[in-house]
Amino acid sequence: MTPSLANLLWSLLLGGAIVVIPLTIALIYVSQKDKVVRNR
């Protein structure tokens, strides 16, 4: 594996993590808020 290919894979992994982690947190937060709203 060439260094440039390794860098490409790392940037894809880090980019995916930067996108996926906040999305997951946002989804969990919204679902928790929805439960509270529905129970009222």
C-alpha positions in Angstrom: 0.0 0.0 0.0 1.4 3.4 -1.1 1.5 6.3 1.4 -0.9 8.3 -0.7 -3.4 5.5 -0.7 -3.0 5.1 3.1 -3.6 8.9 3.5 -6.7 8.6 1.2 -8.1 5.8 3.4 -7.4 7.7 6.6 -9.0 10.9 5.3 -12.1 8.9 4.2 -12.3 7.2 7.7 -11.9 10.5 9.5 -14.3 12.3 7.2 -16.9 9.6 7.8 -16.4 9.7 11.5 -16.8 13.6 11.5 -20.1 13.2 9.6 -21.5 10.0 11.3 -20.8 10.8 14.9 -22.6 14.2 15.1 -25.5 12.7 13.0 -25.8 9.8 15.4 -25.8 12.1 18.4 -28.4 14.4 16.7 -30.7 11.4 15.9 -30.5 10.1 19.5 -31.2 13.6 20.9 -34.2 14.1 18.6 -35.6 10.7 19.4 -35.3 11.4 23.1 -37.0 14.7 22.7 -39.8 13.1 20.6 -40.5 10.6 23.4 -40.9 13.4 25.9 -43.3 15.3 23.5 -45.4 12.2 22.7 -45.8 11.3 26.4 -47.4 14.7 27.2 
